[in-house]
Amino acid sequence: MEIWINPACSKCRSALGLLDAEGADYTVRQYLEDVPGEDEIRAVLDRLGLEPWDITRTQEAAAKELGLKEWPRDETARDRWITALAEHPKLIQRPIITADDGTALVARTEEAVQEALARSRS
């Protein structure tokens, strides 16, 4: 199991605390330093079952500069969104946990972290 975090994020710190409390075996990826490329973002989106706009932090300054709220949210714009996430990793929602069963979750709640743990244990 891998968790993509921003150490400055309280939701990320909370998720790490829950994983530690459960004795989970996981790898931390500080995705602002170890930036995922477009192919990795596509793979995580597939595991999440989501589209890039679903995991985009549209309130970030970079999102406003890019005018993301005005971008189409359809297949024709998908690659444009993925490129923006790769070029501006702060736009990626966090934390994201990739579970051992091949799925992934945006783990912003305790329930989502518990779900990731359950998926990794089965």
C-alpha positions as CSV (number, residue, x, y, z in Angstrom):
1,M,0.0,0.0,0.0
2,E,1.2,3.5,-0.9
3,I,-0.1,6.8,0.4
4,W,0.4,10.0,-1.5
5,I,0.8,12.9,1.0
6,N,1.6,16.5,1.5
7,P,3.2,16.7,5.0
8,A,1.6,20.1,5.6
9,C,-1.9,18.6,5.1
10,S,-3.9,17.8,8.3
11,K,-5.9,15.1,6.5
12,C,-2.7,13.4,5.4
13,R,-1.3,13.5,8.9
14,S,-4.5,12.1,10.2
15,A,-4.5,9.3,7.6
16,L,-0.9,8.4,8.5
17,G,-1.8,8.3,12.2
18,L,-4.7,5.9,11.5
19,L,-2.4,3.7,9.4
20,D,0.2,3.6,12.1
21,A,-2.4,2.9,14.8
22,E,-3.5,-0.1,12.7
23,G,0.1,-1.3,12.2
24,A,-0.3,-1.1,8.5
25,D,2.5,-1.8,6.1
26,Y,2.7,1.2,3.7
27,T,5.1,3.4,1.8
28,V,4.8,7.2,2.0
29,R,5.1,9.2,-1.2
30,Q,5.5,13.0,-0.8
31,Y,4.0,13.7,-4.2
32,L,5.0,17.4,-4.2
33,E,8.7,16.2,-4.2
34,D,8.3,12.9,-6.0
35,V,5.9,14.2,-8.6
36,P,3.8,11.6,-10.5
37,G,4.0,11.7,-14.3
38,E,1.0,11.7,-16.6
39,D,1.1,7.9,-17.0
40,E,1.1,7.4,-13.2
41,I,-1.8,9.8,-12.8
42,R,-3.7,7.9,-15.4
43,A,-3.0,4.6,-13.6
44,V,-4.1,6.0,-10.3
45,L,-7.3,7.5,-11.9
46,D,-8.0,4.0,-13.3
47,R,-7.5,2.5,-9.8
48,L,-9.7,5.2,-8.3
49,G,-12.4,4.8,-10.9
50,L,-12.4,8.6,-11.2
51,E,-11.7,11.3,-13.8
52,P,-8.9,13.9,-13.3
53,W,-11.4,16.7,-12.5
54,D,-12.7,14.5,-9.7
55,I,-9.3,14.7,-7.9
56,T,-8.4,18.3,-8.7
57,R,-8.2,20.9,-5.9
58,T,-9.9,23.7,-7.8
59,Q,-9.5,26.2,-5.0
60,E,-5.7,26.2,-5.3
61,A,-4.0,29.3,-6.7
62,A,-2.7,27.4,-9.7
63,A,-6.2,26.2,-10.5
64,K,-7.4,29.7,-10.6
65,E,-4.5,30.9,-12.7
66,L,-5.2,28.1,-15.2
67,G,-8.9,28.8,-15.2
68,L,-9.7,25.2,-14.4
69,K,-13.3,25.9,-13.4
70,E,-14.0,26.8,-17.0
71,W,-12.4,23.7,-18.6
72,P,-14.7,21.1,-20.1
73,R,-15.1,18.0,-18.0
74,D,-15.3,15.4,-20.8
75,E,-13.1,12.9,-22.7
76,T,-11.8,15.6,-25.1
77,A,-10.3,17.5,-22.2
78,R,-9.1,14.6,-20.1
79,D,-5.5,14.7,-21.2
80,R,-5.4,18.5,-20.6
81,W,-6.5,17.9,-17.0
82,I,-3.9,15.1,-16.5
83,T,-1.1,17.4,-17.9
84,A,-2.2,20.1,-15.5
85,L,-2.0,17.7,-12.5
86,A,1.4,16.5,-13.5
87,E,2.7,20.0,-14.0
88,H,1.1,21.4,-10.9
89,P,1.0,18.5,-8.3
90,K,-0.5,20.8,-5.6
91,L,-3.7,20.4,-7.6
92,I,-3.9,16.7,-6.8
93,Q,-6.4,15.9,-4.0
94,R,-4.8,14.2,-1.0
95,P,-4.2,11.8,0.5
96,I,-4.5,9.1,-2.0
97,I,-4.0,5.5,-0.9
98,T,-3.3,2.8,-3.4
99,A,-4.5,-0.5,-1.8
100,D,-2.9,-3.8,-2.3
101,D,-6.0,-5.2,-4.1
102,G,-5.3,-2.9,-7.1
103,T,-7.8,-0.2,-6.2
104,A,-7.2,3.3,-4.7
105,L,-9.1,5.7,-2.6
106,V,-9.0,9.4,-1.8
107,A,-8.6,9.0,1.9
108,R,-9.9,12.3,3.4
109,T,-12.0,10.5,6.0
110,E,-11.3,7.9,8.6
111,E,-13.8,5.7,6.9
112,A,-11.9,5.9,3.6
113,V,-8.6,5.0,5.4
114,Q,-10.3,2.0,7.0
115,E,-11.7,1.0,3.6
116,A,-8.1,1.1,2.2
117,L,-6.9,-1.0,5.1
118,A,-9.7,-3.6,4.5
119,R,-8.9,-3.8,0.8
120,S,-5.2,-4.3,1.5
121,R,-5.9,-7.1,4.0
122,S,-8.2,-9.1,1.8
